[in-house]
Structure formats: structure tokens, C-alpha cells
Amino acid sequence: MEITAKMVKELRDKTNAGMMDCKKALVESGGDMEKARDWLREHGLATVNKRAGRVAREGIVATAVSDDGKKGAIVEFNTETDFVAKLESFRTIARNIASALAGGAACSDVDALMGVSCPVCGRVFSELINENTATTGEKSEVRRFAVMEAEGGASVNAYNHAGDKLSVLLLVQCANPGSDADECAHTLAMQIAAGNPIAVSREDIPPDVLERERKVAMEIAKQSGKPEKFLDQIARGQLAKFYGECVLLEQAYIREPKITVKQWLESLRDKLGEVSVRAFVRYQLAEELDSEKATDA
């Protein structure tokens, strides 16, 4: 019997199990929906289903970079308590997921990722995660992931803050590669971790975000009580403050706050040549989780 996408979705809606698990259950049961549900229960997935409503806000953020520095991945892997998040078995799953992605596993979303084989043991990640849930009694799930690839002379770099609850993946290019360039990239990643920018430069800020900030800046200017002829100047000052907080190149450099990140990079030109930050991803554990839940509801 052909197992259709509609059948898989129906079983998933009924059981809250992963897409790959539902497809496998239907294959094993010959397309019989009730037998497929029983198959999921028999394989420990009923435990996952019972805990599906719980919020997994603890966990770690793991990163991995390929040996040639051309591909990297960042993954947020969640569970319910910090106790489980500190277990080596839990942390190993997160690291192996990141390694699989950095090693070339092609995934468009979390459901697809669940069908990827672990590069260490060869089992698919849905099985490993469900087994972890059954063992610990806590819901465990991949919340999000990102993959970054470098071309030409660029390279991918990763930074994991102590405790693995905050990590950065960075794509940067130095004209003169080497140990000094690696140190520069590491410092840039630390800057992103500390400063939490939303864009590399002003030009990279999403238009809707910039428009919203402009409206806020003008409203602040209007409420200042200053004469109308000064309002544009006040609004520009508010926008400059926004840029200084949210644009990486305009942030105060963490090791020398009197200068900007851009000025620091310019000071390294004689040693490194031009340094270009192409992209970055910053994950902090459970950030915006409450707002996401409210949106989903």
C-alpha cells in the first residue's frame, strides 16, 4: 500500500510523533492507522506524546565546523530541566546533530533532520531523541538549527560561551589568513555574543525594522517638547543610538569601548588586510520562547 503524505500528516496530528516516525509506523503496519498508532506506542513514542505539551526551555546550543572551515552548523537542543541538559548523553546528541549538519547533511527543517543518521552511531536522530526522552522522562527536541557555508577565501567560525547556552556562527573573510585572522574571527564572534547585534551594517537591517525605528525615533522627538525645527535632529540622534546598539560594525568594541568595531578592524588592516564580515547567526537558549508560544496559540 502506498503511504501518502496525507496519511503521515493524519497520524502525526493524532499522535504528535515526528513525521519520519509516523511514516515508518505506517509502513510497518501496512497503512493501517490504528496499528500504526499502536506501533508508535510500542516503540516508546507514547511517552513523547504525553509530554508534547510541556515547554522544553532548558538545554544547550551546540556548534560544529568542518575540518576545512568551509561549513558550519548551530543547533538549539532543548529539554525540560537543567539537570538533564547537563547529562553527557543529552549533550552528545546535540553535538552529533551539529556535526552531521556541518558534515553535509541536507535538511530543510527539523522534521527532515530527524531522519538524518548520526555520524557516530548510524542511528537516525528521531530514535536517539525518543530514546533519551524515554530514559530521562523529559521531553527533548530540536528547536532550531542553521547551516552556514563559505566560498572563496571566507571561512566559518564558531564560538560557544561557557555553559553552552549561547553560541555564535560567523562567516568572515580576511585578506591575509592565518593565526591572527583566526584570532580576529574569534574576537568578532565574542563581540556578537556580547553585543547581540541584528545586522552587520546599516544596509543589512530589514526594511520593516528600520521603518519601525524611524517612527519610534520621530515619536520620541515629538514628545521631547522641543521646537519643531529641532525634531529631525533629535530623531537622527535616536536612530544613531539604535545603530550603535544593533549594528555590529557600529557597536562599541568590547575590548576597547572608546572605538567601534569598524574602527578596530581598520586598525588591523596592515596585519590582516581587509576583514569582511559576511554573515552571523547568534542563538541564545530559549530566547523569545514565550513570545513564540503566544504567537502559536
VOGU-3710 file (C-alpha; in Angstrom, 3 decimals, decimal comma):
1> meitakmvke> 0,000/0,000/0,000  1,266/3,471/-0,872  1,922/5,654/2,155  0,822/9,169/1,222  1,807/12,481/2,776  -1,834/12,933/3,837  -1,711/9,683/5,804  1,520/10,678/7,505  0,070/14,059/8,463  -3,104/12,468/9,816
11> lrdktnagmm> -1,117/10,086/12,013  1,086/12,903/13,207  -1,950/15,021/14,126  -3,319/12,114/16,154  -0,101/11,141/17,918  2,151/14,219/17,849  5,027/11,939/16,836  7,645/13,033/14,304  6,991/12,857/10,578  9,649/10,216/9,954
21> dckkalvesg> 8,373/8,102/12,859  4,813/8,313/11,536  5,869/7,264/8,057  7,839/4,327/9,439  4,892/3,280/11,611  2,551/3,313/8,607  4,996/1,304/6,525  5,379/-1,279/9,298  1,594/-1,525/9,747  0,733/-1,683/6,046
31> gdmekardwl> -1,059/1,646/6,134  -3,451/0,699/8,947  -3,877/3,838/11,053  -4,779/2,100/14,331  -1,975/-0,421/14,014  0,383/2,443/13,252  -0,698/4,196/16,460  -0,074/1,003/18,402  3,345/0,664/16,744  4,271/4,143/17,923
41> rehglatvnk> 3,165/3,313/21,466  5,074/0,040/21,436  8,246/1,852/20,433  8,081/4,338/23,296  6,627/7,238/21,329  3,552/7,413/23,550  5,846/8,863/26,205  6,802/11,620/23,825  3,166/12,242/23,004  2,145/12,589/26,655
51> ragrvaregi> 4,858/15,182/27,172  4,277/17,099/23,968  2,502/19,941/25,748  5,360/20,627/28,118  7,706/23,502/27,424  11,313/22,449/26,978  13,183/25,640/27,807  16,439/24,211/29,168  19,136/22,573/27,056  22,230/23,634/25,143
61> vatavsddgk> 23,305/25,348/21,944  25,874/23,273/20,057  28,069/24,184/17,093  30,336/22,325/14,691  32,652/23,392/11,862  34,033/21,147/9,122  37,768/20,423/9,119  38,345/22,733/6,154  36,415/25,570/7,801  34,020/25,852/4,879
71> kgaivefnte> 30,812/24,663/6,526  29,386/25,063/9,986  26,192/24,449/11,906  24,480/25,685/15,048  21,713/23,785/16,858  19,488/24,517/19,832  18,542/21,266/21,581  16,018/21,632/24,405  14,804/19,652/27,375  12,726/20,405/30,464
81> tdfvaklesf> 15,312/20,755/33,247  18,892/21,875/33,600  19,673/18,554/35,277  19,009/16,614/32,060  20,680/19,333/29,986  23,914/18,638/31,877  23,856/14,897/31,174  26,602/13,853/28,772  24,176/11,605/26,875  21,946/14,622/26,143
91> rtiarniasa> 24,847/16,889/25,192  26,330/14,224/22,917  23,136/14,114/20,837  23,279/17,888/20,337  26,931/17,815/19,320  26,352/14,932/16,918  23,447/16,760/15,273  25,662/19,793/14,719  28,438/17,566/13,342  26,051/15,852/10,926
101> laggaacsdv> 24,895/19,203/9,564  28,424/20,563/9,298  29,400/17,334/7,578  26,973/17,874/4,736  23,571/16,514/5,844  20,968/18,389/3,795  17,856/19,323/5,811  15,181/21,900/5,112  13,535/21,702/8,534  13,554/19,922/11,884
111> dalmgvscpv> 11,311/17,102/10,661  13,779/16,298/7,887  16,628/16,465/10,375  15,003/13,733/12,434  15,584/11,296/9,568  19,321/12,035/9,346  21,722/9,379/10,595  24,085/10,148/13,440  27,680/10,260/12,105  28,904/8,336/15,158
121> cgrvfselin> 26,405/5,505/15,719  24,490/5,451/12,447  21,018/5,596/14,018  18,564/8,288/12,955  18,226/11,213/15,329  14,498/10,686/15,933  15,320/7,324/17,533  18,113/8,765/19,661  15,979/11,649/20,880  12,970/9,439/21,655
131> entattgeks> 15,236/7,021/23,495  16,623/9,922/25,526  13,066/11,032/26,361  12,113/7,544/27,483  15,248/7,248/29,628  15,112/10,668/31,311  11,344/11,067/31,452  11,667/14,544/29,956  10,662/15,963/26,605  13,660/16,626/24,363
141> evrrfavmea> 13,519/18,364/21,000  15,495/20,301/18,425  14,023/23,775/18,436  16,006/25,264/15,543  19,200/24,998/13,552  21,152/26,889/10,917  23,879/25,919/8,467  26,485/28,281/7,058  28,746/27,723/4,037  31,816/29,702/2,979
151> eggasvnayn> 33,085/30,355/-0,534  36,391/31,635/-1,833  38,700/32,884/0,897  35,982/33,105/3,538  35,701/30,708/6,480  33,143/29,676/9,073  33,982/30,178/12,729  32,121/29,176/15,882  32,104/30,482/19,444  30,465/28,738/22,390
161> hagdklsvll> 30,053/30,745/25,568  30,684/28,991/28,883  27,815/26,646/29,702  26,818/26,215/26,029  23,687/28,332/26,423  24,873/30,988/23,976  26,720/30,328/20,719  27,647/32,169/17,542  28,316/31,006/13,999  30,251/33,529/11,927
171> lvqcanpgsd> 31,188/33,812/8,247  34,199/36,092/7,816  36,935/36,712/5,276  40,420/38,084/5,962  42,682/39,061/3,067  45,652/37,552/4,935  44,566/34,236/6,532  46,474/32,682/9,401  46,520/32,561/13,187  45,989/36,332/13,510
181> adecahtlam> 42,966/36,097/11,244  41,610/33,222/13,342  42,030/35,305/16,495  40,228/38,205/14,817  37,303/35,958/13,866  37,151/34,570/17,412  37,017/38,076/18,857  34,306/39,083/16,390  32,242/36,081/17,455  32,668/37,090/21,114
191> qiaagnpiav> 31,576/40,622/20,176  28,403/39,244/18,589  27,718/37,072/21,631  28,074/40,046/23,978  26,552/42,797/21,829  23,680/40,862/20,251  23,565/42,880/17,009  20,782/42,373/14,478  22,851/43,174/11,379  26,435/43,571/10,195
201> sredippdvl> 25,875/47,042/8,711  23,058/49,563/8,368  22,353/48,281/4,880  21,630/44,812/6,270  18,840/45,933/8,601  15,463/44,596/7,404  13,426/47,482/5,901  10,446/46,897/8,193  12,662/47,036/11,281  14,310/50,250/10,112
211> ererkvamei> 10,969/51,853/9,305  9,643/50,982/12,743  12,716/52,501/14,411  12,338/55,667/12,357  8,736/56,048/13,502  9,763/55,482/17,126  12,586/57,993/16,808  10,264/60,649/15,389  7,661/59,997/18,091  10,329/60,424/20,774
221> akqsgkpekf> 11,366/63,673/19,113  7,769/64,944/19,079  7,350/64,145/22,770  10,557/65,938/23,700  8,822/69,291/23,807  11,491/70,872/21,627  10,646/73,317/18,795  9,640/71,674/15,511  12,805/72,805/13,749  14,839/70,521/16,059
231> ldqiargqla> 12,704/67,392/15,653  14,605/65,924/12,692  17,894/66,395/14,505  16,554/64,691/17,622  15,173/61,806/15,552  18,511/61,361/13,796  20,179/61,221/17,194  17,779/58,488/18,291  18,493/56,494/15,133  22,242/56,887/15,669
241> kfygecvlle> 21,784/55,411/19,137  19,867/52,491/17,623  22,645/51,863/15,086  25,267/51,950/17,825  23,401/49,271/19,768  22,186/46,996/16,960  24,681/47,241/14,075  27,804/45,127/14,567  30,264/47,475/12,845  28,947/50,463/14,808
251> qayirepkit> 28,910/48,839/18,232  31,490/49,781/20,842  34,342/47,277/20,628  34,180/45,026/23,711  37,915/45,225/24,438  38,220/48,970/23,846  34,793/50,647/24,163  36,064/54,063/23,028  36,252/52,803/19,458  33,752/50,994/17,241
261> vkqwleslrd> 34,138/47,501/15,821  34,664/49,055/12,395  37,495/51,228/13,722  39,087/48,218/15,398  39,007/46,242/12,153  40,529/49,177/10,302  43,365/49,222/12,828  44,191/45,634/11,803  44,393/46,409/8,087  48,212/46,442/7,945
271> klgevsvraf> 48,326/42,971/9,521  45,253/41,255/8,098  44,312/43,306/5,076  40,611/43,889/4,604  38,361/41,978/7,004  34,813/41,375/5,787  32,045/40,008/7,994  29,673/38,239/5,624  27,047/36,822/7,981  26,417/35,582/11,506
281> vryqlaeeld> 23,906/33,557/13,499  23,542/34,023/17,246  21,479/31,565/19,308  20,737/32,103/22,986  18,962/29,291/24,772  15,158/29,683/24,845  15,245/33,304/23,644  11,808/34,559/22,569  10,300/31,192/23,505  7,426/32,729/25,455
291> sekatda> 6,525/35,082/22,599  6,654/32,168/20,163  4,240/30,175/22,310  1,895/33,154/22,476  2,012/33,535/18,693  1,363/29,837/18,128  -1,605/29,931/20,488
//
